[in-house]
């Protein structure tokens, strides 16, 4: 996911980036900054590559579960970087993606849960929507009793500008089905909230 899609016009994006930087009074005509607009465009294309992907494709390859009992499946502490759609500044974070399969239902590999979170994050995003998109995708494509996405992140739009609340984190939790309704299952999931990094 590190290379921009064929649908990205890097030449046009670099031209616009040069215009933005120039309008902000940042020169792009020195040996050091001449290639900055193109580098900026490539970096933004990489950080938003998820808009050109269908992350749910990772949930289509399943395999049989072991045993008859449904146990919680979780990928914990998955790193991601998203861009705040309001300020186009990064919010790096860690997510826990979990689901409770229906007994006897097919399951997906843990790497697929990580890829789902990473690719949904790789687009202009807000943290609350990201968590909701993850649980919605799990519910839509897997036979489950419930899903969860727990996220802790630091938003540059809050830590580097504005209030400048250095070190402040935002934590969100999205739980569905039995992981929301059953107090025991809910506590099991909430205990997995990523710790500060």
C-alpha positions as protocol buffer text, in pm:
chain_id: "A"
residue {
  index: 1
  type: UNK
  ca { x: 0 y: 0 z: 0 }
}
residue {
  index: 2
  type: UNK
  ca { x: 304 y: 229 z: -5 }
}
residue {
  index: 3
  type: UNK
  ca { x: 285 y: 325 z: -372 }
}
residue {
  index: 4
  type: UNK
  ca { x: 29 y: 570 z: -508 }
}
residue {
  index: 5
  type: UNK
  ca { x: -251 y: 436 z: -724 }
}
residue {
  index: 6
  type: UNK
  ca { x: -265 y: 473 z: -1102 }
}
residue {
  index: 7
  type: UNK
  ca { x: -556 y: 712 z: -1048 }
}
residue {
  index: 8
  type: UNK
  ca { x: -331 y: 962 z: -866 }
}
residue {
  index: 9
  type: UNK
  ca { x: -208 y: 1250 z: -1084 }
}
residue {
  index: 10
  type: UNK
  ca { x: 122 y: 1326 z: -910 }
}
residue {
  index: 11
  type: UNK
  ca { x: 220 y: 1596 z: -1159 }
}
residue {
  index: 12
  type: UNK
  ca { x: -97 y: 1793 z: -1093 }
}
residue {
  index: 13
  type: UNK
  ca { x: -75 y: 1729 z: -717 }
}
residue {
  index: 14
  type: UNK
  ca { x: 287 y: 1853 z: -711 }
}
residue {
  index: 15
  type: UNK
  ca { x: 188 y: 2165 z: -903 }
}
residue {
  index: 16
  type: UNK
  ca { x: -88 y: 2239 z: -653 }
}
residue {
  index: 17
  type: UNK
  ca { x: 146 y: 2163 z: -361 }
}
residue {
  index: 18
  type: UNK
  ca { x: 395 y: 2416 z: -502 }
}
residue {
  index: 19
  type: UNK
  ca { x: 115 y: 2673 z: -524 }
}
residue {
  index: 20
  type: UNK
  ca { x: 10 y: 2608 z: -164 }
}
residue {
  index: 21
  type: UNK
  ca { x: 365 y: 2632 z: -31 }
}
residue {
  index: 22
  type: UNK
  ca { x: 430 y: 2949 z: -230 }
}
residue {
  index: 23
  type: UNK
  ca { x: 104 y: 3104 z: -106 }
}
residue {
  index: 24
  type: UNK
  ca { x: 221 y: 3030 z: 249 }
}
residue {
  index: 25
  type: UNK
  ca { x: 547 y: 3215 z: 179 }
}
residue {
  index: 26
  type: UNK
  ca { x: 757 y: 2900 z: 165 }
}
residue {
  index: 27
  type: UNK
  ca { x: 1004 y: 2916 z: -126 }
}
residue {
  index: 28
  type: UNK
  ca { x: 1031 y: 2613 z: -353 }
}
residue {
  index: 29
  type: UNK
  ca { x: 1317 y: 2743 z: -566 }
}
residue {
  index: 30
  type: UNK
  ca { x: 1626 y: 2641 z: -368 }
}
residue {
  index: 31
  type: UNK
  ca { x: 1833 y: 2331 z: -431 }
}
residue {
  index: 32
  type: UNK
  ca { x: 1694 y: 2183 z: -111 }
}
residue {
  index: 33
  type: UNK
  ca { x: 1324 y: 2269 z: -172 }
}
residue {
  index: 34
  type: UNK
  ca { x: 1285 y: 2238 z: -550 }
}
residue {
  index: 35
  type: UNK
  ca { x: 1160 y: 1879 z: -521 }
}
residue {
  index: 36
  type: UNK
  ca { x: 958 y: 1945 z: -202 }
}
residue {
  index: 37
  type: UNK
  ca { x: 619 y: 1986 z: -377 }
}
residue {
  index: 38
  type: UNK
  ca { x: 655 y: 1648 z: -550 }
}
residue {
  index: 39
  type: UNK
  ca { x: 776 y: 1481 z: -230 }
}
residue {
  index: 40
  type: UNK
  ca { x: 481 y: 1636 z: -46 }
}
residue {
  index: 41
  type: UNK
  ca { x: 238 y: 1508 z: -312 }
}
residue {
  index: 42
  type: UNK
  ca { x: 388 y: 1159 z: -300 }
}
residue {
  index: 43
  type: UNK
  ca { x: 372 y: 1150 z: 80 }
}
residue {
  index: 44
  type: UNK
  ca { x: 6 y: 1255 z: 82 }
}
residue {
  index: 45
  type: UNK
  ca { x: -73 y: 1002 z: -192 }
}
residue {
  index: 46
  type: UNK
  ca { x: 87 y: 729 z: 18 }
}
residue {
  index: 47
  type: UNK
  ca { x: -96 y: 835 z: 335 }
}
residue {
  index: 48
  type: UNK
  ca { x: -431 y: 833 z: 151 }
}
residue {
  index: 49
  type: UNK
  ca { x: -377 y: 522 z: -65 }
}
residue {
  index: 50
  type: UNK
  ca { x: -665 y: 351 z: 116 }
}
residue {
  index: 51
  type: UNK
  ca { x: -921 y: 555 z: -79 }
}
residue {
  index: 52
  type: UNK
  ca { x: -834 y: 342 z: -383 }
}
residue {
  index: 53
  type: UNK
  ca { x: -866 y: 7 z: -203 }
}
residue {
  index: 54
  type: UNK
  ca { x: -1147 y: -216 z: -80 }
}
residue {
  index: 55
  type: UNK
  ca { x: -1021 y: -316 z: 265 }
}
residue {
  index: 56
  type: UNK
  ca { x: -1307 y: -565 z: 305 }
}
residue {
  index: 57
  type: UNK
  ca { x: -1136 y: -787 z: 47 }
}
residue {
  index: 58
  type: UNK
  ca { x: -920 y: -916 z: 335 }
}
residue {
  index: 59
  type: UNK
  ca { x: -1230 y: -1062 z: 501 }
}
residue {
  index: 60
  type: UNK
  ca { x: -1329 y: -1277 z: 203 }
}
residue {
  index: 61
  type: UNK
  ca { x: -1064 y: -1546 z: 257 }
}
residue {
  index: 62
  type: UNK
  ca { x: -1173 y: -1757 z: 555 }
}
residue {
  index: 63
  type: UNK
  ca { x: -1090 y: -2090 z: 709 }
}
residue {
  index: 64
  type: UNK
  ca { x: -1260 y: -2327 z: 955 }
}
residue {
  index: 65
  type: UNK
  ca { x: -1244 y: -2243 z: 1324 }
}
residue {
  index: 66
  type: UNK
  ca { x: -1086 y: -2490 z: 1564 }
}
residue {
  index: 67
  type: UNK
  ca { x: -1329 y: -2634 z: 1817 }
}
residue {
  index: 68
  type: UNK
  ca { x: -1697 y: -2582 z: 1878 }
}
residue {
  index: 69
  type: UNK
  ca { x: -1685 y: -2294 z: 2129 }
}
residue {
  index: 70
  type: UNK
  ca { x: -1678 y: -1935 z: 2008 }
}
residue {
  index: 71
  type: UNK
  ca { x: -1386 y: -1747 z: 2158 }
}
residue {
  index: 72
  type: UNK
  ca { x: -1283 y: -1385 z: 2117 }
}
residue {
  index: 73
  type: UNK
  ca { x: -1039 y: -1325 z: 1831 }
}
residue {
  index: 74
  type: UNK
  ca { x: -837 y: -1005 z: 1849 }
}
residue {
  index: 75
  type: UNK
  ca { x: -546 y: -835 z: 1678 }
}
residue {
  index: 76
  type: UNK
  ca { x: -408 y: -610 z: 1952 }
}
residue {
  index: 77
  type: UNK
  ca { x: -198 y: -294 z: 1923 }
}
residue {
  index: 78
  type: UNK
  ca { x: -211 y: -260 z: 1543 }
}
residue {
  index: 79
  type: UNK
  ca { x: -17 y: 56 z: 1444 }
}
residue {
  index: 80
  type: UNK
  ca { x: -166 y: 293 z: 1189 }
}
residue {
  index: 81
  type: UNK
  ca { x: -131 y: 648 z: 1061 }
}
residue {
  index: 82
  type: UNK
  ca { x: -435 y: 840 z: 937 }
}
residue {
  index: 83
  type: UNK
  ca { x: -477 y: 1196 z: 817 }
}
residue {
  index: 84
  type: UNK
  ca { x: -730 y: 1413 z: 993 }
}
residue {
  index: 85
  type: UNK
  ca { x: -972 y: 1517 z: 722 }
}
residue {
  index: 86
  type: UNK
  ca { x: -1025 y: 1853 z: 893 }
}
residue {
  index: 87
  type: UNK
  ca { x: -662 y: 1972 z: 907 }
}
residue {
  index: 88
  type: UNK
  ca { x: -477 y: 1719 z: 686 }
}
residue {
  index: 89
  type: UNK
  ca { x: -243 y: 1648 z: 976 }
}
residue {
  index: 90
  type: UNK
  ca { x: -151 y: 1296 z: 1088 }
}
residue {
  index: 91
  type: UNK
  ca { x: -294 y: 1107 z: 1379 }
}
residue {
  index: 92
  type: UNK
  ca { x: -81 y: 800 z: 1444 }
}
residue {
  index: 93
  type: UNK
  ca { x: -230 y: 544 z: 1674 }
}
residue {
  index: 94
  type: UNK
  ca { x: -287 y: 186 z: 1771 }
}
residue {
  index: 95
  type: UNK
  ca { x: -602 y: -15 z: 1724 }
}
residue {
  index: 96
  type: UNK
  ca { x: -737 y: -336 z: 1865 }
}
residue {
  index: 97
  type: UNK
  ca { x: -969 y: -514 z: 1625 }
}
residue {
  index: 98
  type: UNK
  ca { x: -1173 y: -800 z: 1771 }
}
residue {
  index: 99
  type: UNK
  ca { x: -1470 y: -1018 z: 1691 }
}
residue {
  index: 100
  type: UNK
  ca { x: -1664 y: -1301 z: 1845 }
}
residue {
  index: 101
  type: UNK
  ca { x: -1746 y: -1558 z: 1576 }
}
residue {
  index: 102
  type: UNK
  ca { x: -2072 y: -1748 z: 1572 }
}
residue {
  index: 103
  type: UNK
  ca { x: -2000 y: -2106 z: 1692 }
}
residue {
  index: 104
  type: UNK
  ca { x: -1887 y: -2312 z: 1394 }
}
residue {
  index: 105
  type: UNK
  ca { x: -1847 y: -2009 z: 1166 }
}
residue {
  index: 106
  type: UNK
  ca { x: -1543 y: -1960 z: 947 }
}
residue {
  index: 107
  type: UNK
  ca { x: -1278 y: -1712 z: 1063 }
}
residue {
  index: 108
  type: UNK
  ca { x: -1007 y: -1492 z: 910 }
}
residue {
  index: 109
  type: UNK
  ca { x: -639 y: -1470 z: 994 }
}
residue {
  index: 110
  type: UNK
  ca { x: -515 y: -1209 z: 1240 }
}
residue {
  index: 111
  type: UNK
  ca { x: -313 y: -1032 z: 970 }
}
residue {
  index: 112
  type: UNK
  ca { x: -639 y: -962 z: 788 }
}
residue {
  index: 113
  type: UNK
  ca { x: -772 y: -771 z: 1089 }
}
residue {
  index: 114
  type: UNK
  ca { x: -456 y: -559 z: 1094 }
}
residue {
  index: 115
  type: UNK
  ca { x: -478 y: -491 z: 720 }
}
residue {
  index: 116
  type: UNK
  ca { x: -843 y: -391 z: 752 }
}
residue {
  index: 117
  type: UNK
  ca { x: -759 y: -129 z: 1015 }
}
residue {
  index: 118
  type: UNK
  ca { x: -448 y: -2 z: 833 }
}
residue {
  index: 119
  type: UNK
  ca { x: -623 y: 42 z: 498 }
}
residue {
  index: 120
  type: UNK
  ca { x: -932 y: 205 z: 643 }
}
residue {
  index: 121
  type: UNK
  ca { x: -698 y: 444 z: 825 }
}
residue {
  index: 122
  type: UNK
  ca { x: -510 y: 530 z: 504 }
}
residue {
  index: 123
  type: UNK
  ca { x: -755 y: 795 z: 385 }
}
residue {
  index: 124
  type: UNK
  ca { x: -876 y: 1133 z: 504 }
}
residue {
  index: 125
  type: UNK
  ca { x: -1035 y: 1015 z: 827 }
}
residue {
  index: 126
  type: UNK
  ca { x: -1177 y: 1092 z: 1169 }
}
residue {
  index: 127
  type: UNK
  ca { x: -1111 y: 846 z: 1450 }
}
residue {
  index: 128
  type: UNK
  ca { x: -1477 y: 793 z: 1534 }
}
residue {
  index: 129
  type: UNK
  ca { x: -1558 y: 697 z: 1174 }
}
residue {
  index: 130
  type: UNK
  ca { x: -1255 y: 470 z: 1147 }
}
residue {
  index: 131
  type: UNK
  ca { x: -1369 y: 257 z: 1442 }
}
residue {
  index: 132
  type: UNK
  ca { x: -1722 y: 239 z: 1306 }
}
residue {
  index: 133
  type: UNK
  ca { x: -1600 y: 138 z: 958 }
}
residue {
  index: 134
  type: UNK
  ca { x: -1395 y: -146 z: 1106 }
}
residue {
  index: 135
  type: UNK
  ca { x: -1685 y: -298 z: 1304 }
}
residue {
  index: 136
  type: UNK
  ca { x: -1925 y: -246 z: 1013 }
}
residue {
  index: 137
  type: UNK
  ca { x: -1692 y: -436 z: 776 }
}
residue {
  index: 138
  type: UNK
  ca { x: -1655 y: -723 z: 1023 }
}
residue {
  index: 139
  type: UNK
  ca { x: -2031 y: -746 z: 1071 }
}
residue {
  index: 140
  type: UNK
  ca { x: -2101 y: -731 z: 699 }
}
residue {
  index: 141
  type: UNK
  ca { x: -1849 y: -991 z: 582 }
}
residue {
  index: 142
  type: UNK
  ca { x: -1816 y: -1240 z: 870 }
}
residue {
  index: 143
  type: UNK
  ca { x: -2065 y: -1458 z: 1059 }
}
residue {
  index: 144
  type: UNK
  ca { x: -2015 y: -1306 z: 1404 }
}
residue {
  index: 145
  type: UNK
  ca { x: -2190 y: -1243 z: 1735 }
}
residue {
  index: 146
  type: UNK
  ca { x: -2020 y: -907 z: 1780 }
}
residue {
  index: 147
  type: UNK
  ca { x: -1725 y: -689 z: 1681 }
}
residue {
  index: 148
  type: UNK
  ca { x: -1505 y: -428 z: 1843 }
}
residue {
  index: 149
  type: UNK
  ca { x: -1254 y: -164 z: 1743 }
}
residue {
  index: 150
  type: UNK
  ca { x: -1066 y: 16 z: 2021 }
}
residue {
  index: 151
  type: UNK
  ca { x: -836 y: 301 z: 1919 }
}
residue {
  index: 152
  type: UNK
  ca { x: -589 y: 522 z: 2103 }
}
residue {
  index: 153
  type: UNK
  ca { x: -420 y: 792 z: 1897 }
}
residue {
  index: 154
  type: UNK
  ca { x: -253 y: 1130 z: 1918 }
}
residue {
  index: 155
  type: UNK
  ca { x: -392 y: 1396 z: 1688 }
}
residue {
  index: 156
  type: UNK
  ca { x: -137 y: 1646 z: 1555 }
}
residue {
  index: 157
  type: UNK
  ca { x: -423 y: 1892 z: 1501 }
}
residue {
  index: 158
  type: UNK
  ca { x: -454 y: 1900 z: 1881 }
}
residue {
  index: 159
  type: UNK
  ca { x: -96 y: 1836 z: 1996 }
}
residue {
  index: 160
  type: UNK
  ca { x: 104 y: 2050 z: 1749 }
}
residue {
  index: 161
  type: UNK
  ca { x: -135 y: 2340 z: 1689 }
}
residue {
  index: 162
  type: UNK
  ca { x: -439 y: 2499 z: 1848 }
}
residue {
  index: 163
  type: UNK
  ca { x: -454 y: 2393 z: 2212 }
}
residue {
  index: 164
  type: UNK
  ca { x: -110 y: 2224 z: 2183 }
}
residue {
  index: 165
  type: UNK
  ca { x: -203 y: 1953 z: 2431 }
}
residue {
  index: 166
  type: UNK
  ca { x: 128 y: 1766 z: 2405 }
}
residue {
  index: 167
  type: UNK
  ca { x: 94 y: 1400 z: 2492 }
}
residue {
  index: 168
  type: UNK
  ca { x: -287 y: 1401 z: 2498 }
}
residue {
  index: 169
  type: UNK
  ca { x: -450 y: 1093 z: 2349 }
}
residue {
  index: 170
  type: UNK
  ca { x: -794 y: 1026 z: 2213 }
}
residue {
  index: 171
  type: UNK
  ca { x: -951 y: 689 z: 2293 }
}
residue {
  index: 172
  type: UNK
  ca { x: -1258 y: 555 z: 2114 }
}
residue {
  index: 173
  type: UNK
  ca { x: -1442 y: 226 z: 2142 }
}
residue {
  index: 174
  type: UNK
  ca { x: -1690 y: 78 z: 1900 }
}
residue {
  index: 175
  type: UNK
  ca { x: -1862 y: -241 z: 2010 }
}
residue {
  index: 176
  type: UNK
  ca { x: -2149 y: -430 z: 1850 }
}
residue {
  index: 177
  type: UNK
  ca { x: -2364 y: -732 z: 1929 }
}
residue {
  index: 178
  type: UNK
  ca { x: -2262 y: -953 z: 2220 }
}
residue {
  index: 179
  type: UNK
  ca { x: -1943 y: -750 z: 2274 }
}
residue {
  index: 180
  type: UNK
  ca { x: -2164 y: -453 z: 2354 }
}
residue {
  index: 181
  type: UNK
  ca { x: -2463 y: -619 z: 2522 }
}
residue {
  index: 182
  type: UNK
  ca { x: -2296 y: -886 z: 2739 }
}
residue {
  index: 183
  type: UNK
  ca { x: -2121 y: -717 z: 3037 }
}
residue {
  index: 184
  type: UNK
  ca { x: -1864 y: -999 z: 3071 }
}
residue {
  index: 185
  type: UNK
  ca { x: -1771 y: -992 z: 2704 }
}
residue {
  index: 186
  type: UNK
  ca { x: -1769 y: -612 z: 2706 }
}
residue {
  index: 187
  type: UNK
  ca { x: -1524 y: -605 z: 2999 }
}
residue {
  index: 188
  type: UNK
  ca { x: -1306 y: -864 z: 2824 }
}
residue {
  index: 189
  type: UNK
  ca { x: -1283 y: -642 z: 2518 }
}
residue {
  index: 190
  type: UNK
  ca { x: -1236 y: -310 z: 2696 }
}
residue {
  index: 191
  type: UNK
  ca { x: -942 y: -458 z: 2886 }
}
residue {
  index: 192
  type: UNK
  ca { x: -765 y: -471 z: 2548 }
}
residue {
  index: 193
  type: UNK
  ca { x: -766 y: -92 z: 2491 }
}
residue {
  index: 194
  type: UNK
  ca { x: -418 y: -9 z: 2358 }
}
residue {
  index: 195
  type: UNK
  ca { x: -185 y: 138 z: 2618 }
}
residue {
  index: 196
  type: UNK
  ca { x: -14 y: 471 z: 2551 }
}
residue {
  index: 197
  type: UNK
  ca { x: 294 y: 427 z: 2334 }
}
